[in-house]
């Protein structure tokens, strides 16, 4: 640092004097740094000062899709909890690993007090290691990182029982008399999709349900792909009883979507084909987004405390230094065994 060299002090001393760190600087050293800064016309970085003092006025939040009700619910929780504590929130959107890394680098450059990352992680992302390194450097400089859903990185994460929720849905299906499910997964690399899928399959298997391999499809965690997949199954004569249909010609009796917007897209596809969701084919979702109860028929789903997840992330960003450091890679569970909300889309058979 030029100021440190000009003043004849260490870089650490110059940084504390200029940026207001918590450790004290001797008066003579402070005077040397101030004079050197005046001669060099140095202007301190306000963000660096804020981080050094632990009083930065904002939190950065990264989500996959702000228009998705799941991420909108989490975002509302973050913004509300931060506002109650007098902290502003900057929101960024990233749809893949490359965009995520770019947005994180942009956040870090602005030196927020902390970064909350709420993304649908692809475990096959080849930029994962690079992202982890960027976040470690940020944390080493005093920043805070909290993930919403576990990414298996050395930072705390607010998590929920995705596999347990999937298991609960599978048990509900079997107990309600369903034996021929179509399962709409997220992208194969999505950690949360894999967890939910394992839970559903385990519960169905324990109940003696063998899943037709053709009945498992990638719905992409999007409404439009849920619609497209089910529409294609109907056109291919897989869904309804008949020659070539799923389950040796018996067709499917329910659609298990591993998030709510896919389920809603699937219900629209059924209605478009003249089929009545809930009466001819049962439908379930996952997440309990706000309008899951408002669609017709109301959607059976697994409740996730979306706003609570966002609020918990903020609470952990704003912990004291020792408390935050003590978290390490700790999973902060909300609803380790999520509740299933039974509604009209899945009547007992």
ZAMARGU-4260 file (C-alpha; in steps of 0.2 Angstrom, whole numbers, plus 5000, padded with zeros to 4 digits):
<rodrens>
0) 5000/5000/5000 | 5007/5017/4995 | 5001/5026/5011 | 5010/5013/5022 | 5026/5015/5012
5) 5025/5034/5013 | 5021/5034/5032 | 5035/5021/5036 | 5022/5009/5045 | 5016/4992/5041
10) 5001/4989/5029 | 4991/4982/5044 | 4994/4998/5054 | 4990/5009/5039 | 4974/4999/5036
15) 4968/5000/5054 | 4971/5019/5054 | 4962/5022/5038 | 4948/5010/5038 | 4944/5010/5057
20) 4948/4993/5062 | 4944/4987/5080 | 4962/4987/5086 | 4970/5003/5092 | 4984/5012/5083
25) 4997/5023/5092 | 4994/5041/5091 | 5011/5044/5082 | 5008/5030/5070 | 4990/5037/5066
30) 4998/5055/5063 | 5011/5048/5051 | 4997/5038/5041 | 4985/5053/5041 | 4999/5065/5035
35) 5004/5052/5021 | 4986/5050/5016 | 4985/5069/5014 | 5001/5070/5004 | 4995/5056/4992
40) 4977/5063/4991 | 4971/5046/4997 | 4952/5043/4999 | 4947/5028/5011 | 4936/5015/5004
45) 4919/5017/5013 | 4915/4998/5011 | 4932/4993/5018 | 4929/5004/5033 | 4912/4997/5036
50) 4918/4979/5035 | 4933/4982/5046 | 4921/4990/5059 | 4908/4977/5057 | 4895/4990/5053
55) 4892/4988/5034 | 4874/4993/5030 | 4869/4980/5018 | 4868/4961/5015 | 4869/4954/4998
60) 4856/4940/4993 | 4859/4929/4977 | 4844/4918/4971 | 4841/4908/4955 | 4825/4916/4949
65) 4816/4930/4958 | 4800/4927/4949 | 4799/4909/4956 | 4787/4909/4971 | 4800/4898/4981
70) 4814/4911/4979 | 4802/4925/4981 | 4796/4918/4998 | 4814/4916/5004 | 4818/4934/4998
75) 4804/4941/5007 | 4810/4933/5023 | 4828/4940/5020 | 4822/4958/5017 | 4809/4958/5031
80) 4822/4952/5044 | 4835/4963/5038 | 4824/4978/5038 | 4819/4975/5056 | 4837/4977/5060
85) 4840/4992/5050 | 4850/4983/5036 | 4848/4985/5018 | 4848/4970/5005 | 4855/4970/4988
90) 4848/4956/4977 | 4856/4947/4962 | 4850/4933/4951 | 4860/4919/4943 | 4853/4905/4933
95) 4869/4894/4932 | 4886/4891/4940 | 4895/4904/4929 | 4882/4918/4933 | 4883/4913/4951
100) 4902/4915/4952 | 4901/4932/4942 | 4887/4939/4954 | 4897/4933/4969 | 4913/4942/4963
105) 4902/4958/4961 | 4895/4957/4978 | 4912/4954/4986 | 4919/4969/4977 | 4906/4980/4985
110) 4911/4973/5003 | 4894/4969/5010 | 4892/4964/5028 | 4887/4947/5023 | 4881/4936/5008
115) 4866/4925/5008 | 4866/4912/4994 | 4849/4904/4990 | 4852/4894/4974 | 4847/4877/4967
120) 4864/4870/4966 | 4870/4858/4952 | 4882/4846/4961 | 4891/4844/4944 | 4895/4862/4942
125) 4914/4863/4937 | 4915/4880/4945 | 4911/4875/4962 | 4929/4875/4968 | 4932/4892/4961
130) 4916/4898/4970 | 4922/4891/4987 | 4939/4899/4985 | 4931/4916/4982 | 4920/4915/4997
135) 4934/4909/5008 | 4944/4924/5003 | 4929/4935/5007 | 4926/4927/5024 | 4945/4928/5028
140) 4943/4947/5026 | 4929/4948/5038 | 4914/4944/5027 | 4900/4932/5032 | 4892/4919/5021
145) 4876/4909/5024 | 4869/4897/5012 | 4850/4893/5011 | 4850/4874/5008 | 4866/4864/5011
150) 4880/4866/4998 | 4892/4855/5007 | 4904/4870/5008 | 4914/4876/5024 | 4900/4889/5028
155) 4884/4888/5039 | 4868/4883/5030 | 4850/4885/5034 | 4842/4868/5029 | 4826/4858/5028
160) 4823/4840/5028 | 4821/4837/5009 | 4823/4819/5010 | 4812/4817/5025 | 4798/4828/5016
165) 4800/4816/5000 | 4798/4801/5011 | 4782/4808/5019 | 4774/4812/5002 | 4779/4794/4997
170) 4770/4787/5012 | 4755/4798/5010 | 4753/4791/4992 | 4754/4773/4997 | 4743/4775/5012
175) 4730/4784/5000 | 4730/4770/4988 | 4741/4776/4974 | 4752/4763/4966 | 4757/4770/4948
180) 4765/4787/4950 | 4774/4798/4938 | 4788/4807/4946 | 4794/4825/4940 | 4811/4828/4946
185) 4822/4844/4945 | 4838/4844/4935 | 4848/4828/4939 | 4862/4838/4947 | 4851/4848/4959
190) 4855/4843/4977 | 4838/4846/4983 | 4829/4837/4969 | 4840/4821/4972 | 4836/4822/4991
195) 4817/4823/4988 | 4818/4809/4975 | 4827/4797/4986 | 4814/4800/5000 | 4799/4797/4988
200) 4807/4781/4981 | 4811/4774/4998 | 4794/4776/5005 | 4786/4769/4989 | 4798/4754/4989
205) 4794/4750/5007 | 4776/4750/5002 | 4779/4738/4988 | 4777/4750/4974 | 4788/4747/4959
210) 4791/4763/4948 | 4790/4761/4930 | 4807/4768/4923 | 4797/4778/4910 | 4787/4787/4923
215) 4802/4797/4930 | 4805/4813/4920 | 4815/4829/4922 | 4803/4843/4925 | 4817/4856/4928
220) 4809/4864/4943 | 4799/4876/4932 | 4780/4877/4928 | 4782/4877/4910 | 4793/4861/4910
225) 4781/4852/4921 | 4767/4857/4908 | 4778/4851/4894 | 4783/4834/4901 | 4765/4830/4906
230) 4758/4836/4889 | 4771/4825/4880 | 4766/4810/4890 | 4748/4812/4886 | 4752/4814/4867
235) 4763/4798/4868 | 4748/4789/4876 | 4758/4785/4892 | 4747/4793/4905 | 4730/4785/4902
240) 4726/4766/4901 | 4729/4758/4885 | 4742/4749/4874 | 4759/4755/4877 | 4754/4765/4892
245) 4764/4766/4908 | 4763/4752/4921 | 4760/4738/4908 | 4746/4748/4900 | 4737/4753/4916
250) 4743/4771/4915 | 4747/4783/4929 | 4736/4786/4944 | 4746/4801/4951 | 4759/4814/4947
255) 4772/4818/4960 | 4781/4834/4957 | 4796/4838/4967 | 4792/4857/4968 | 4775/4866/4967
260) 4777/4876/4951 | 4780/4859/4942 | 4765/4852/4950 | 4754/4867/4944 | 4761/4866/4927
265) 4756/4847/4927 | 4739/4851/4932 | 4737/4864/4918 | 4743/4851/4906 | 4730/4838/4912
270) 4715/4851/4911 | 4721/4856/4893 | 4719/4838/4889 | 4702/4837/4896 | 4707/4828/4912
275) 4703/4833/4930 | 4717/4834/4942 | 4713/4827/4959 | 4698/4816/4952 | 4706/4806/4937
280) 4724/4809/4942 | 4731/4814/4959 | 4744/4827/4960 | 4757/4832/4974 | 4770/4846/4975
285) 4784/4851/4987 | 4787/4868/4995 | 4769/4875/4999 | 4772/4891/4989 | 4759/4905/4994
290) 4746/4901/4980 | 4747/4882/4981 | 4731/4884/4991 | 4723/4895/4978 | 4725/4884/4963
295) 4711/4872/4958 | 4710/4859/4965 | 4721/4865/4980 | 4738/4857/4980 | 4744/4844/4992
300) 4762/4848/4996 | 4776/4848/5008 | 4777/4864/5018 | 4793/4873/5019 | 4795/4888/5030
305) 4801/4899/5015 | 4801/4916/5024 | 4808/4908/5040 | 4822/4901/5030 | 4827/4919/5024
310) 4825/4926/5041 | 4836/4913/5049 | 4850/4916/5036 | 4849/4935/5041 | 4850/4931/5060
315) 4866/4921/5057 | 4874/4934/5046 | 4871/4946/5060 | 4878/4936/5075 | 4893/4942/5085
320) 4910/4937/5079 | 4913/4923/5091 | 4896/4916/5088 | 4897/4916/5069 | 4915/4909/5069
325) 4908/4895/5080 | 4895/4890/5067 | 4908/4883/5054 | 4899/4872/5042 | 4884/4869/5053
330) 4867/4865/5046 | 4854/4876/5054 | 4838/4865/5052 | 4821/4872/5051 | 4808/4858/5050
335) 4819/4843/5050 | 4803/4833/5047 | 4793/4844/5036 | 4774/4844/5037 | 4763/4837/5022
340) 4748/4848/5019 | 4734/4837/5012 | 4722/4846/5000 | 4710/4841/4987 | 4723/4837/4973
345) 4726/4820/4981 | 4710/4812/4987 | 4710/4794/4994 | 4707/4781/4981
</rodrens>
